[in-house]
Amino acid sequence: MTPEGLANLAHLRRARDLIDREYARPLDVPTMAARALMSPAHFSRQFRAAYGETPYTYLMTRRIERAMALLRGGMSVTDACMAVGSTSLGSFSSRFTELVGETPSAYRAREHDSLVGMPSCVAKVVTKPSRIREVSVVSAA
C-alpha cells in the first residue's frame, strides 16, 4: 500500500471513530467527510471501499446496535429511539426491522438470557445487525 493510501485509511478511521463515538448526534456525510479531510462524494466512495458499506449505513448500524442493547436492558422503544439519535420512531422501527429481522417491540419482549454472562465485546459481535450477513444467509439457501 502506498503512503497516500495509508494516509487515506487514517483519515477514514478518524471519521469512523467519530461515528462510533457520536452516533447519537445528528451526523451527516459532509460532517463525517470533513473529519476525514475529504469531499463528501470522495469520502463516501473511499469509506465504502474500505469498510464495505456507506457511511450512512455504518452510522445506522451503530445506532441500531446501541438500541438493541438498550432494549435488552428494558428501555422502551420510544426512549431507545431517541437515545440513539433517531428523530422518527417510524423510520427507526423500519430500519431496526430491516437489520435485525424483527420489530423493536418483539426484540425487547424476547428473552436475552443467553447474553447475561457473556463479555460485552463478545455480545457485541454476536448481536451485531448486518445486512451483509442476511444476504449471505439468503444466498446460501
N, C-alpha and C positions, 0 to 999 in steps of 0.2 A: 504494500500500500504506500502511496506517495505521502510526503509530508503534508501536502494540501488536503488529501483525503483524511488523514488523521486529525488535522485541524477541524475539518468539517464535522467529523464524528464528535469531537469535543464540544463544538458549538451545539450540535443536535442534542448531546447529553445534557447540556445546560437547560435547553428548552424542555426536555423530558423531565428533568428534575423539578422544573417549575410546575409542570402539570402534576407530578406526584405530590408535591408539597401544597400547591394552591388549588387543588381540584374543586374546592367549594366556592372559589371566587369566580366571578364572570371572566372567562378566558376566551379569547378569540384568536384566530390564526395570526393576524397581524401582531398581536401582543407576544405570542409564542415565537414568531419569526424574528421579532426584534431582539428577543433574548438570545437567539441563535445567530444574530448578526447577518440575517439573510432577508431577501424579499419574500413576501408571503407565498408566492407561487413556487419559487425555488425551494423554499423551506418545506412546503407540502410534498414536493416531489422527492426531496432528499430524505425526509422523515419516513415516508412510505418505503423508500428503497432500503433504508437502514433497519427499520423496525417492523416492516410487513403490514402496516396499517396507517391510515391517515392520522394526523394529529388530533382531529376531532373525534375519531373513533377511539383512539387511545384515551382521550380525556373522558369520554362517556363510559368506557370500560372501567376506568379508575373510579368514577362516580358510582357505578352500579356495584362494583366490588365493595366499596365502603358501605353502600346502602345495605348490601347483603349482611355485612357484619352487624350493622345497627338493627336490622330486622331480627337477626338471630338473638340479639340482646333484648328483644321485646319492644323496641320503639315502634310507634305507629307508622303506617306507610306515609302519611302526610308529613309527619315530622322528619322521617328519614329522607324523604324527597327534598325538603327544604334544607336539611343539614348538609346535603352533598352538593348544594348549589343549583339544583333544578328549580325552575320557576313555574313549570307547568306540570301538575300532577298527571294529566293525561299523557303528555309526551314521555314523562318519566316512566309511567306504567307500561307504555308501549315498548319503549327501549328495553326496560327490565325484562319484560316477557320475551322479547326477541332474543336477548342474550342468554337468559337463564332458562327459558323454556317453560316457565310458569309465572303466574301473576305475583306481584309483590305480596299480596294478601295470602295467597296459597303458600308462598315460600315462608312467610312469617309464621303461619299456622303449623307448618310441618315440623316434625321432631328433628333436632340437630344434635342429639346426644352423642353421635359418633365423633363430633368435633371437640367435645368437652376436654379431654385430656391431651389433645393434640397441640404441639407448639404452634404459635400463631404463624410462623413462617411457613410451616407445612400446610396449615389450614388455608392460608392464602393461595397456595399453589393448587390445592385440591378443589377449592371452591371458585377459582378464577373463572369468570364468564368469558367465553371465547367463541366468537362466530367462526373462527378458523377450525376449532375443534368440531363444531356442528357440521361444517362442510365435509371434513374428513370422515366423520361417522356416517353421514349420508352417502358419500361416495363409496365407502367400503361395503355398504349393504347391497 
